[in-house]
Amino acid sequence: MKKRNIYIRTWEELSCEKNMIFLTGPRQAGKTTLARMISDSYANQLYFNWDIPEDQIRLVQNPSFFESVKRRDSTTPLIILDEIHKYRHWKNYLKGIYDKFHDTYKFLVSGSGRLDIYQKGGDSLAGRYLLFHLWPFTIAELGNRNLQIEQFLKNPLQISMKGITELQSIWNRLAKVSGFPEPYLAGRITTYRRWSNTYSRQLIHEDIRDLTGVKSIKDMETLYYLLPSRTGSTISIPSLSRDLKVSYNSVHKWLSSFERFFLVFCISPWTKKISRAIQKERKIYLWDFPRIEDPAARFENMVAMELQRAVTAWNDLGYGRFELHFIKNKEHQEVDFLIANEHKPILLIETKLADREPSAALKKFQNALGIPAIQLINEGVEYSMLTNNNQQILVAPAFQWLSQLP
């Protein structure tokens, strides 16, 4: 298993400030493995998993069971609580142990449900934890060439030519087998197909069904199978409800469940300073993107995943309040992505399979917003720096530029 240093560094920074850290992300992205990697640096440690019946009994019988941790020295023990959000009273439980033990233990709480928003009931945990996300492998993590956030924000158009052959190989592998550790490390299409065929089914039929009480599992599963053909386009819930012959509210609820359990992620439109911008429609992307047959849509999804990983990490680390959007107006002119910070746009990003000429929409929206712009392509190894009035547009292979993201 690859050492996931980019996330271990995040843990180290956050755990210096707070003794309870939440780790969340897609199922099978490697959260348990990361937790065990983190625990390697602790002399005193205890691992708990709610999915193990014996562990459930330990907690129910003795809420402070972790006090029995076997110590090798006097350093602070690390207590890993995996999938604890499946426990009915998990919020009250975590509040109680934090208030009593946060001075004498460190707690790493991990789970594939959205730990920050999952349940409305129970006492508030506000102020008691910090949260960070673990995602499947990305070119930025595997390439290990990350800029410092200050460098990136100062000049997002900079690019390095180092390691082109290796980076292109990593990018092509990601496109074929995804960034989920099991199929990526195997590196075989057959392994990926077997993994993908069971992944969404298990997640929908087990986690989502058990934790949300959804009854129409077959219809929900059919909705998920429809999404690869809608990736990169704005999602129409009325259209999906007609296709599935179910209610609008059902489709809306199911899409929210997919997002909550990290099957998909959505981005909303940017509307400020854009005339006749659409305001309500969202675009949807998959974490398991090799399911997408259309090459252009799959490429856009890969870029979206890299940007989502970056923006989420910057927010987790407190670098700002970053958001990922797209721009589209009522004349159907569109730029795939816009990164904003503190509600101000800072970068435009367009994706094209091979077109090295910046799109007309990219030029138009850059002129309207006055910010740097990039057109990422999926072919070639050279980049260009072109002018648009008094501004610049970088045209570059996606694997080159994305591998530098902080």
Legacy VTK file of the C-alpha trace (Angstrom):
# vtk DataFile Version 3.0
C-alpha trace
ASCII
DATASET POLYDATA
POINTS 406 float
0.000 0.000 0.000
1.302 3.426 -0.948
2.116 5.730 1.957
-0.488 8.455 1.845
1.754 11.266 2.998
-0.442 14.108 1.783
-3.167 12.993 4.226
-0.800 12.037 7.041
0.530 15.613 6.950
-3.049 16.881 7.218
-3.633 14.707 10.280
-0.427 15.951 11.881
-1.410 19.581 11.387
-4.996 19.218 12.582
-4.235 16.946 15.546
-1.892 19.584 16.956
-4.911 21.835 17.447
-7.655 19.432 18.486
-7.699 16.015 20.161
-10.714 14.731 18.232
-10.380 14.516 14.447
-13.026 13.228 12.035
-11.850 11.419 8.895
-14.462 10.899 6.195
-14.621 10.008 2.523
-15.854 7.379 0.071
-16.108 3.766 1.091
-12.979 1.782 0.124
-10.918 4.954 -0.384
-8.506 3.708 2.300
-9.708 5.328 5.540
-9.014 2.299 7.727
-5.605 1.835 6.126
-4.780 5.513 6.631
-5.893 5.309 10.266
-3.521 2.394 10.816
-0.706 4.297 9.076
-1.316 7.204 11.438
-1.344 4.869 14.427
2.146 3.612 13.537
3.589 6.793 15.040
1.842 6.220 18.392
3.304 3.945 21.028
-0.104 3.584 22.687
-3.063 2.869 20.435
-6.406 1.106 20.292
-8.526 0.333 17.232
-12.331 0.030 17.478
-14.717 -0.810 14.602
-18.487 -0.624 15.045
-18.915 -3.214 12.267
-17.288 -5.810 14.535
-19.942 -7.262 16.898
-17.445 -7.796 19.720
-16.523 -4.113 19.579
-20.176 -3.093 19.719
-20.601 -5.125 22.900
-17.503 -3.541 24.455
-18.837 -0.029 23.898
-22.391 -0.747 25.042
-21.193 -2.446 28.218
-18.496 0.115 28.992
-18.520 3.483 27.149
-14.982 4.233 28.378
-13.644 0.812 27.301
-10.604 2.469 25.699
-9.150 3.176 29.154
-7.949 -0.429 29.037
-5.493 0.416 26.238
-2.172 -1.330 26.837
0.500 1.348 27.234
4.163 1.148 26.366
5.092 4.585 27.688
3.565 7.757 29.108
2.673 9.400 25.774
-0.933 10.225 24.844
-2.804 7.188 23.463
-4.540 7.309 20.084
-8.039 5.816 20.023
-9.376 5.019 16.527
-13.177 4.787 16.319
-14.063 3.376 12.895
-17.631 3.532 11.470
-18.887 4.850 14.812
-21.538 6.936 13.017
-23.549 3.701 12.594
-24.112 3.666 16.357
-27.533 5.195 17.023
-26.293 7.527 19.775
-22.891 8.305 18.232
-23.051 12.077 18.581
-23.970 11.992 22.267
-21.328 9.323 22.821
-18.555 11.332 21.161
-19.587 14.485 22.989
-19.412 12.645 26.284
-15.999 11.046 25.785
-14.535 14.248 24.349
-15.680 16.356 27.293
-14.292 13.841 29.776
-11.143 12.547 28.068
-9.906 15.107 25.499
-7.004 16.136 27.746
-5.688 12.580 28.077
-6.476 10.867 24.740
-6.457 11.618 21.033
-9.450 10.365 19.046
-9.518 9.624 15.318
-13.121 9.058 14.213
-13.494 7.609 10.715
-16.452 6.646 8.563
-17.853 6.615 5.044
-21.024 8.478 5.962
-20.895 12.269 5.978
-19.828 12.652 9.606
-20.257 16.427 9.494
-23.927 16.412 8.417
-25.155 12.853 8.760
-27.643 13.066 11.611
-29.632 15.996 12.918
-30.429 14.404 16.263
-28.249 14.361 19.341
-26.195 16.995 21.112
-24.052 19.313 19.046
-20.393 18.439 18.506
-19.577 21.966 17.375
-16.174 23.080 18.558
-15.135 19.618 19.681
-13.558 18.293 16.474
-11.794 19.131 13.230
-12.602 17.242 10.048
-10.679 16.204 6.963
-11.470 14.136 3.901
-9.713 11.180 2.302
-10.281 10.682 -1.422
-9.262 7.993 -3.903
-5.785 8.403 -5.417
-5.308 11.513 -7.575
-2.519 12.634 -9.891
-1.627 15.315 -7.331
-1.113 12.703 -4.619
0.632 10.088 -6.753
2.801 12.604 -8.624
3.986 14.111 -5.321
5.015 17.453 -6.879
2.642 19.695 -4.954
3.188 23.439 -4.806
2.726 25.318 -1.576
-0.711 26.903 -1.415
0.847 30.372 -1.333
2.786 29.637 -4.533
-0.287 28.345 -6.278
-2.519 31.271 -5.328
0.154 33.765 -6.354
0.472 32.238 -9.833
-1.910 29.397 -10.721
-0.635 29.369 -14.314
2.841 28.074 -13.465
3.720 24.596 -14.705
6.651 22.177 -14.508
7.921 19.852 -17.233
9.487 17.380 -14.799
8.498 13.721 -14.772
6.263 13.911 -17.844
6.509 10.225 -18.775
5.728 8.976 -15.266
2.868 11.432 -14.773
1.283 10.541 -18.098
1.462 6.856 -17.174
-0.226 7.526 -13.815
-2.931 9.605 -15.499
-3.687 6.901 -18.055
-3.872 4.287 -15.320
-6.312 6.413 -13.331
-8.491 6.807 -16.429
-8.729 3.038 -16.867
-9.081 1.699 -13.326
-10.019 4.722 -11.139
-8.156 6.008 -8.109
-9.698 3.641 -5.598
-6.782 1.775 -4.021
-7.844 -1.820 -4.732
-8.267 -1.558 -8.529
-5.544 1.075 -8.931
-2.862 -0.957 -7.175
-3.893 -4.082 -9.106
-3.652 -2.099 -12.342
-5.835 -4.524 -14.314
-9.047 -3.722 -16.166
-10.577 -7.044 -15.119
-9.932 -6.287 -11.450
-11.472 -2.840 -11.857
-14.591 -4.223 -13.540
-15.133 -6.809 -10.819
-14.587 -4.189 -8.151
-16.867 -1.599 -9.793
-19.650 -4.100 -10.403
-19.920 -4.792 -6.666
-18.937 -1.409 -5.226
-22.045 0.662 -5.920
-24.360 -2.295 -5.354
-22.945 -2.959 -1.890
-23.007 0.711 -0.972
-26.611 1.181 -2.089
-27.929 -2.132 -0.775
-26.076 -1.988 2.532
-24.956 1.432 3.782
-27.598 3.632 2.144
-30.488 1.216 2.703
-29.565 0.506 6.317
-28.823 4.081 7.324
-31.530 5.978 5.434
-34.407 3.502 5.276
-34.893 3.899 1.507
-37.393 1.309 0.285
-37.154 1.588 -3.535
-33.637 0.237 -3.739
-33.993 -1.085 -7.303
-35.156 2.292 -8.626
-32.380 4.035 -6.715
-29.836 1.660 -8.228
-31.229 2.299 -11.714
-30.818 6.044 -11.121
-27.154 5.537 -10.335
-26.684 3.525 -13.532
-28.178 6.426 -15.516
-25.736 8.996 -14.134
-22.637 8.137 -16.222
-24.520 9.283 -19.335
-25.425 12.593 -17.627
-21.959 13.421 -16.281
-20.726 16.875 -17.189
-24.220 18.105 -18.071
-26.578 19.998 -15.824
-28.850 17.564 -14.047
-32.587 17.754 -14.668
-34.466 16.071 -11.847
-37.802 16.287 -13.736
-36.212 14.471 -16.691
-34.779 11.752 -14.449
-38.092 11.320 -12.634
-39.881 10.857 -15.980
-37.292 8.312 -17.145
-37.623 6.318 -13.928
-41.386 6.902 -13.553
-40.944 7.983 -9.939
-41.620 11.240 -8.146
-39.461 14.350 -8.267
-38.988 14.153 -4.499
-37.732 10.561 -4.713
-35.062 11.420 -7.289
-34.020 14.482 -5.278
-33.747 12.396 -2.111
-31.767 9.632 -3.822
-29.293 12.060 -5.385
-28.786 13.615 -1.949
-28.078 10.149 -0.539
-25.562 9.458 -3.317
-23.787 12.695 -2.439
-23.927 12.054 1.299
-22.332 8.636 0.893
-19.752 9.801 -1.651
-21.009 8.006 -4.735
-21.210 11.380 -6.493
-20.408 15.031 -5.937
-22.155 18.073 -7.365
-21.113 21.604 -8.223
-23.355 24.643 -8.555
-23.237 27.528 -11.083
-21.373 30.773 -10.531
-23.636 33.745 -11.096
-21.858 36.894 -9.890
-20.904 39.400 -12.632
-22.186 37.020 -15.322
-25.093 38.310 -17.392
-27.971 35.883 -17.947
-26.244 33.180 -15.899
-28.220 30.087 -14.966
-28.752 29.925 -11.220
-30.363 26.674 -10.118
-29.053 23.759 -12.180
-26.159 21.681 -10.876
-23.625 19.382 -12.531
-22.944 15.922 -11.178
-19.749 13.837 -11.210
-18.843 10.305 -10.166
-16.010 9.160 -7.916
-15.963 5.908 -9.915
-15.406 7.726 -13.218
-14.204 4.885 -15.535
-17.902 3.920 -15.711
-18.354 6.899 -18.053
-18.155 5.775 -21.681
-17.882 9.151 -23.425
-14.161 10.133 -23.488
-14.793 13.888 -23.177
-17.185 13.455 -20.246
-14.828 11.014 -18.516
-11.924 13.458 -18.945
-14.002 16.317 -17.527
-14.973 14.106 -14.575
-11.316 13.255 -13.884
-10.435 16.953 -13.789
-13.460 17.645 -11.583
-12.301 15.002 -9.090
-8.795 16.490 -8.919
-10.199 19.971 -8.325
-12.708 18.740 -5.741
-9.912 17.005 -3.842
-7.833 20.176 -3.848
-10.590 22.585 -2.842
-11.732 20.267 -0.037
-8.180 19.884 1.279
-7.595 23.643 1.298
-10.788 24.130 3.304
-9.930 21.284 5.696
-6.572 22.911 6.416
-8.073 26.370 6.902
-6.360 28.016 3.934
-9.563 29.834 2.982
-13.197 29.294 2.053
-12.831 27.736 -1.365
-15.622 26.662 -3.685
-15.798 24.812 -6.992
-18.367 26.023 -9.541
-19.088 26.109 -13.253
-20.326 28.970 -15.441
-23.160 28.729 -17.925
-25.437 31.382 -19.347
-28.799 31.163 -21.056
-27.084 31.261 -24.438
-25.483 27.904 -23.485
-21.985 29.362 -23.327
-20.124 27.459 -20.626
-16.804 27.076 -18.832
-16.443 23.792 -16.997
-14.956 25.026 -13.714
-14.398 28.139 -11.637
-12.513 28.167 -8.334
-13.545 30.871 -5.868
-12.173 31.892 -2.485
-14.103 33.975 0.023
-16.855 34.248 -2.619
-14.467 35.843 -5.114
-13.481 34.097 -8.380
-9.772 33.299 -8.684
-9.401 30.853 -11.613
-11.275 29.559 -14.684
-10.640 26.050 -16.029
-11.937 24.554 -19.273
-11.442 20.965 -20.462
-10.967 19.826 -24.061
-9.738 16.453 -25.270
-7.256 17.890 -27.796
-8.232 21.442 -28.818
-5.321 23.774 -28.121
-7.243 26.895 -29.138
-8.908 28.451 -26.076
-12.680 28.228 -26.300
-14.686 31.350 -27.065
-16.562 30.951 -23.771
-13.315 30.777 -21.797
-12.133 34.021 -23.384
-15.494 35.713 -22.835
-15.836 34.821 -19.180
-12.183 35.646 -18.504
-12.764 39.124 -19.917
-15.872 39.489 -17.759
-14.208 38.355 -14.529
-10.603 39.484 -15.049
-8.997 36.336 -13.598
-6.432 33.751 -14.818
-7.697 30.988 -17.111
-6.530 27.505 -18.073
-7.571 25.105 -20.810
-6.632 21.548 -19.896
-6.260 18.962 -22.648
-5.903 15.202 -22.585
-3.373 14.803 -25.397
0.221 15.880 -25.956
3.018 16.837 -23.581
3.618 20.497 -24.496
1.964 23.586 -23.087
1.265 27.071 -24.472
0.802 30.476 -22.886
-1.582 32.578 -24.978
-2.877 36.111 -24.615
-6.479 37.233 -24.289
-6.482 41.034 -24.421
-4.283 41.947 -21.438
-4.549 38.529 -19.752
-3.029 35.088 -20.225
-4.503 31.654 -20.840
-2.469 28.522 -20.133
-3.163 25.571 -22.439
-1.585 22.428 -20.998
-1.962 18.658 -20.596
-4.119 17.994 -17.556
-1.660 15.601 -15.908
1.079 18.263 -15.952
-0.882 21.053 -14.325
-3.058 18.998 -11.963
-0.071 17.141 -10.506
1.094 20.417 -8.914
-2.114 21.179 -7.034
-1.470 21.711 -3.309
LINES 1 407
406 0 1 2 3 4 5 6 7 8 9 10 11 12 13 14 15 16 17 18 19 20 21 22 23 24 25 26 27 28 29 30 31 32 33 34 35 36 37 38 39 40 41 42 43 44 45 46 47 48 49 50 51 52 53 54 55 56 57 58 59 60 61 62 63 64 65 66 67 68 69 70 71 72 73 74 75 76 77 78 79 80 81 82 83 84 85 86 87 88 89 90 91 92 93 94 95 96 97 98 99 100 101 102 103 104 105 106 107 108 109 110 111 112 113 114 115 116 117 118 119 120 121 122 123 124 125 126 127 128 129 130 131 132 133 134 135 136 137 138 139 140 141 142 143 144 145 146 147 148 149 150 151 152 153 154 155 156 157 158 159 160 161 162 163 164 165 166 167 168 169 170 171 172 173 174 175 176 177 178 179 180 181 182 183 184 185 186 187 188 189 190 191 192 193 194 195 196 197 198 199 200 201 202 203 204 205 206 207 208 209 210 211 212 213 214 215 216 217 218 219 220 221 222 223 224 225 226 227 228 229 230 231 232 233 234 235 236 237 238 239 240 241 242 243 244 245 246 247 248 249 250 251 252 253 254 255 256 257 258 259 260 261 262 263 264 265 266 267 268 269 270 271 272 273 274 275 276 277 278 279 280 281 282 283 284 285 286 287 288 289 290 291 292 293 294 295 296 297 298 299 300 301 302 303 304 305 306 307 308 309 310 311 312 313 314 315 316 317 318 319 320 321 322 323 324 325 326 327 328 329 330 331 332 333 334 335 336 337 338 339 340 341 342 343 344 345 346 347 348 349 350 351 352 353 354 355 356 357 358 359 360 361 362 363 364 365 366 367 368 369 370 371 372 373 374 375 376 377 378 379 380 381 382 383 384 385 386 387 388 389 390 391 392 393 394 395 396 397 398 399 400 401 402 403 404 405
